Amino acid sequence: MSTPSLLILPGDGIGPEVMAEVRKIIDWYGTNRGLAMDVSEDLVGGAAYDVHGVPLSDETMEKAQKVDAVLLGAVGGPKYDDLDFSVKPERGLLRLRKEMDLYANLRPAQCFDALADFSSLKRDVVAGLDIMIVRELTSGIYFGEPRGISVNANGEREGVNTQRYTESEIARAARSAFELAKRRNNKVCSMEKANVMESGILWREVVQKVHDEEYPDVELSHMYADAGGMQLCRWPKQFDVIVTDNLFGDLLSDVAAMLTGSLGMLPSASLGAPMANGRPKAMYEPVHGSAPDITGQGKANPIACVLSFAMALRYSFDLGAEADRLEAAVEAVLAKGLRTADLMQADGGTPVTTTEMGDAIIAALDASL
């Protein structure tokens, strides 16, 4: 296998700040673990618009197609609010997802013990939580046709969005979930609305078929998506991997995100089909936005971006032990009470800046050797 290649797109707002801490960690792995990486950096979002007049240049898109993984910071900001929709910063992110065909969005919800009291749920409900939501990302109601706003025969405006899925689109999302479950606790719960939606009936049938023919050793259950939302709030630790469609995945992953207490802690991955070298097309990014209100103040929490790199180690580079090392370093830092602004509570914690949090994670990595 060739040297892993990584394209870094810091983006806008706090993106460059949190990415700077990840760059230090990448350098640490090169120096201390012999993990040489071919790292390049380019522009996306508003930063790209300022230079190229578009939120993602063709040249950058070409680079993204060739590397083993893309690591993105954040895009957007009030400076770009009045731009035409076609060149808004977010269009750069959407272009990456679409043209790389990143159909499986992985959203982990992990609650570190040191932060269990940050959740609105009771400690015993969320402490030790570690679930993964696999959201189909490139089809469903957000992309189906017909769509739009028109005037009907009665002279009323009506909005139309079409929920549509093919068997192959469902099957590849299901396979992603089953493969992930084999690396975890070997359980998948598929969520849809087969009781009221034909697309839900097809979803359930295809997921069951993929399971029976290809993954009979993985435990599979089915649940209506609304009941799934309720169960996530009642007892989320019953789940291991949840697989669902684009719309329900959008909703359920945000519900799961708040179980952990802070968006500043949550990474994500978007994966596509394997390339010639066997690695999947992949982009990794923190769930949080560009946070323009705290940009440049040293308040940003870099952990979500750091954990996004940990996901890259695990899913793109097959370095699960090194991903474990990095996640353990983050947990050790939090256990010491170090807190960026978003993690501070009235009952204490040691306030640290973005840079200091990154340095503390490096120190914890040193201690792991």
C-alpha positions in Angstrom: 0.0 0.0 0.0 1.3 3.4 -1.0 2.0 6.3 1.5 -1.4 7.6 2.7 -2.4 10.8 1.0 -4.6 13.4 2.8 -6.0 16.7 1.4 -6.7 19.3 4.2 -9.3 21.9 3.5 -9.5 24.2 6.6 -12.2 26.4 5.2 -13.7 29.3 7.1 -14.3 30.7 10.6 -12.8 28.4 13.2 -11.8 25.9 10.6 -8.2 27.0 10.2 -7.8 27.2 14.0 -9.0 23.7 14.8 -7.2 22.3 11.7 -3.9 23.8 13.0 -4.1 21.5 16.0 -4.8 18.5 13.8 -1.7 19.3 11.8 0.4 19.1 15.0 -1.1 15.6 15.7 -0.4 14.5 12.1 3.2 15.6 12.6 3.4 13.8 15.9 2.3 10.5 14.3 5.0 11.0 11.6 7.7 11.6 14.2 6.7 9.1 16.9 4.8 6.3 15.1 6.5 6.3 11.7 3.3 7.2 10.0 4.4 9.1 6.9 1.6 10.9 5.2 1.5 12.8 1.9 -0.4 15.9 3.2 -1.5 18.8 1.0 -3.7 21.8 1.7 -6.2 23.8 -0.3 -9.2 26.2 -0.1 -12.9 25.5 0.2 -16.0 27.6 1.1 -15.7 31.3 1.5 -11.9 31.1 1.5 -12.0 29.6 -2.0 -14.6 32.2 -3.1 -12.3 35.0 -2.0 -9.6 33.7 -4.2 -11.3 31.9 -7.1 -14.8 33.3 -7.2 -16.3 29.9 -6.5 -16.5 27.9 -3.3 -14.5 25.0 -4.7 -12.2 25.2 -7.7 -12.0 22.5 -10.4 -8.4 22.0 -9.5 -9.2 21.4 -5.8 -12.0 19.0 -6.8 -9.5 17.1 -8.9 -7.1 16.8 -6.0 -10.0 15.5 -3.8 -10.8 12.8 -6.3 -7.2 11.5 -6.3 -6.3 11.5 -2.6 -7.0 8.7 -0.1 -9.0 11.1 2.2 -10.1 14.7 2.6 -10.2 16.4 6.0 -12.4 19.5 6.1 -12.7 22.1 8.8 -15.9 24.2 8.4 -17.4 26.5 5.8 -19.6 29.7 5.8 -19.9 33.0 7.6 -21.9 36.2 7.6 -19.6 37.7 5.1 -21.1 35.5 2.4 -24.8 35.7 3.4 -25.7 37.8 0.4 -24.0 35.7 -2.3 -26.0 34.0 -4.9 -27.1 30.5 -3.8 -24.9 28.9 -6.5 -21.7 30.2 -5.0 -22.4 30.2 -1.3 -19.6 28.5 0.8 -21.8 25.5 1.5 -22.0 24.6 -2.2 -18.3 23.7 -2.0 -19.0 21.1 0.6 -22.0 19.7 -1.3 -20.0 19.5 -4.5 -17.4 17.4 -2.7 -20.0 15.0 -1.4 -21.8 14.8 -4.8 -18.9 14.4 -7.1 -17.0 12.0 -4.8 -20.3 10.0 -4.5 -20.0 9.9 -0.7 -23.2 7.9 0.0 -22.6 6.7 3.6 -22.5 9.4 6.3 -21.1 8.1 9.6 -22.1 10.0 12.6 -20.7 8.6 15.9 -22.3 9.7 19.2 -19.8 8.9 21.9 -20.0 10.3 25.4 -16.8 10.4 27.4 -17.3 9.7 31.1 -15.8 13.1 32.0 -18.6 14.9 30.0 -21.5 12.7 31.0 -23.0 15.5 33.1 -23.1 17.8 30.0 -26.0 15.9 28.5 -29.6 16.8 29.3 -30.2 13.1 30.1 -29.2 11.4 33.3 -25.6 10.3 33.7 -26.5 6.6 33.8 -28.3 6.9 30.5 -25.4 8.4 28.5 -22.2 7.6 30.4 -20.2 5.2 28.2 -22.4 5.8 25.2 -20.8 4.7 21.9 -23.2 4.4 18.9 -22.8 5.0 15.2 -25.5 6.3 12.8 -25.1 5.5 9.1 -27.1 8.0 7.1 -27.6 7.5 3.4 -26.3 10.7 2.0 -26.8 11.1 -1.8 -30.5 10.1 -2.5 -33.9 10.2 -0.8 -36.1 13.2 -0.4 -33.3 15.8 -0.6 -32.5 14.7 -4.2 -35.7 13.1 -5.5 -37.7 14.5 -8.5 -40.1 16.1 -9.0 -39.4 18.8 -6.5 -40.0 22.6 -6.3 -42.7 25.2 -5.6 -45.4 25.8 -8.1 -49.0 27.0 -8.5 -51.6 24.3 -8.7 -54.9 24.2 -10.6 -56.6 25.9 -7.7 -54.3 28.8 -7.8 -52.5 27.9 -4.6 -48.7 27.6 -4.2 -47.6 24.1 -3.3 -44.3 22.7 -2.4 -43.2 19.2 -3.6 -40.4 17.0 -2.5 -40.2 13.4 -3.6 -38.8 10.5 -1.5 -37.3 8.0 -3.8 -34.8 5.1 -3.4 -33.5 2.4 -5.7 -32.6 -1.1 -4.4 -28.9 -0.5 -5.1 -28.8 2.8 -3.2 -30.4 1.1 -0.2 -28.1 -2.0 -0.5 -24.9 -0.1 -0.5 -25.9 1.9 2.6 -26.8 -1.3 4.3 -23.5 -2.9 3.5 -21.7 0.0 5.0 -23.6 -0.4 8.2 -23.0 -4.2 8.4 -19.3 -3.8 7.7 -19.1 -1.2 10.5 -21.0 -3.4 12.9 -18.5 -6.2 12.3 -15.8 -3.9 13.6 -17.9 -3.0 16.6 -20.5 -4.9 18.6 -22.0 -6.7 15.6 -25.5 -5.2 15.8 -27.5 -3.2 13.3 -30.8 -1.5 13.7 -32.4 -0.3 10.5 -34.9 2.6 10.9 -37.6 3.7 8.4 -41.4 4.3 8.2 -42.5 1.1 6.5 -45.9 1.5 8.1 -46.8 4.6 6.1 -44.2 4.9 3.2 -43.6 2.7 0.3 -40.0 3.7 0.2 -39.8 2.5 3.8 -41.2 -0.9 2.8 -38.6 -1.2 0.1 -35.9 0.0 2.5 -36.8 -2.7 5.0 -37.0 -5.5 2.4 -33.6 -4.6 0.8 -31.8 -4.3 4.2 -33.2 -7.7 5.3 -32.2 -9.3 1.9 -28.6 -7.9 2.2 -28.4 -9.2 5.7 -29.7 -12.7 4.9 -27.5 -13.2 1.8 -24.3 -11.5 2.9 -24.2 -10.8 6.7 -26.2 -13.5 8.5 -23.8 -13.4 11.4 -24.6 -9.7 12.2 -27.6 -9.2 14.5 -30.3 -7.2 12.6 -33.4 -5.5 14.0 -35.9 -3.1 12.4 -37.6 -0.1 14.0 -39.8 2.7 12.8 -37.8 6.0 12.8 -40.1 7.9 15.1 -39.9 5.0 17.7 -36.1 5.2 17.1 -36.0 8.8 18.1 -37.9 8.0 21.3 -35.6 5.1 22.1 -32.5 7.3 21.6 -33.8 9.5 24.3 -35.0 6.7 26.6 -32.1 4.3 26.5 -29.6 5.0 23.7 -27.1 2.4 24.8 -29.3 -0.4 23.4 -28.0 0.5 20.0 -24.7 -0.2 18.3 -25.1 0.8 14.6 -28.2 2.5 13.2 -28.7 2.6 9.5 -31.4 4.9 8.0 -32.3 7.1 5.0 -31.2 10.6 4.2 -34.1 12.5 5.9 -34.4 10.3 9.0 -30.6 10.2 9.3 -30.5 14.0 9.3 -33.0 14.1 12.2 -31.8 11.1 14.2 -28.1 12.0 14.1 -28.8 15.4 15.5 -30.9 13.8 18.3 -28.0 11.5 19.0 -25.5 14.4 18.9 -27.2 16.2 21.7 -27.0 13.1 23.9 -23.3 13.9 24.2 -23.8 17.5 25.4 -21.6 19.4 23.0 -21.3 19.7 19.2 -17.7 20.6 19.7 -17.0 17.0 20.4 -18.6 15.3 17.4 -16.7 14.1 14.3 -18.2 12.6 11.1 -17.1 10.7 8.0 -18.7 10.4 4.6 -17.6 7.3 2.6 -18.0 6.2 -0.9 -17.0 3.2 -3.1 -13.6 1.6 -2.8 -10.9 3.1 -5.1 -8.3 1.0 -7.0 -6.1 0.8 -3.9 -9.0 -0.6 -1.8 -9.4 2.5 0.3 -12.9 4.1 0.2 -13.5 7.5 -1.2 -13.7 9.5 2.0 -14.2 12.9 3.6 -13.9 13.6 7.3 -15.2 16.7 9.1 -16.4 17.9 12.5 -20.2 18.3 12.9 -19.9 21.8 14.2 -20.1 24.9 11.9 -17.7 27.7 11.3 -18.7 29.6 14.5 -17.9 33.1 13.3 -18.8 34.6 16.6 -15.7 33.1 18.3 -13.3 33.0 15.3 -9.8 34.2 16.2 -10.4 34.3 19.9 -8.8 30.9 20.9 -12.1 29.6 22.2 -12.8 26.9 19.6 -12.8 23.3 20.6 -10.5 21.3 18.3 -11.6 17.9 19.6 -14.3 17.2 16.9 -11.7 17.9 14.2 -9.1 15.8 16.1 -11.6 12.9 16.3 -12.4 13.3 12.7 -8.7 12.6 12.0 -9.0 9.5 14.3 -11.9 8.3 12.1 -9.6 8.7 9.0 -7.0 6.6 10.7 -9.6 3.9 11.4 -11.7 3.8 8.2 -9.4 5.1 5.4 -6.0 3.9 6.6 -7.0 0.7 8.6 -5.0 1.9 11.6 -7.5 1.1 14.3 -4.9 0.8 17.1 -3.6 4.3 16.3 -7.2 5.7 16.2 -7.7 4.1 19.7 -4.5 5.8 20.9 -5.7 9.2 19.8 -9.2 8.8 21.2 -7.7 7.6 24.5 -5.5 10.7 24.5 -8.6 12.9 24.2 -10.3 11.1 27.0 -7.3 11.5 29.2 -7.2 15.2 28.7 -10.9 15.5 29.5 -10.5 13.4 32.6 -8.0 15.9 33.8 -10.7 18.6 33.7 -9.2 20.6 30.8 -12.0 22.5 29.1 -12.4 24.8 26.1 -15.1 27.5 26.4 -17.9 25.3 25.2 -17.2 22.7 27.8 -17.0 25.0 30.8 -19.6 24.5 33.6 -20.3 26.4 36.7 -19.0 23.5 38.8 -15.4 23.8 37.6 -12.9 22.8 35.0 -9.6 24.3 33.9 -10.1 26.7 31.0 -7.8 26.3 28.1 -7.5 27.8 24.7 -7.7 26.0 21.3 -3.9 25.8 21.2 -3.6 24.6 24.8 -6.1 21.9 24.2 -4.1 20.7 21.2 -0.9 20.8 23.2 -2.5 18.8 26.0 -3.6 16.1 23.5 0.0 15.9 22.2 1.2 15.5 25.8 -1.2 12.7 26.3 0.0 11.0 23.1 3.6 11.3 24.4 2.5 9.6 27.6 1.1 6.7 25.6 4.4 5.7 24.2 
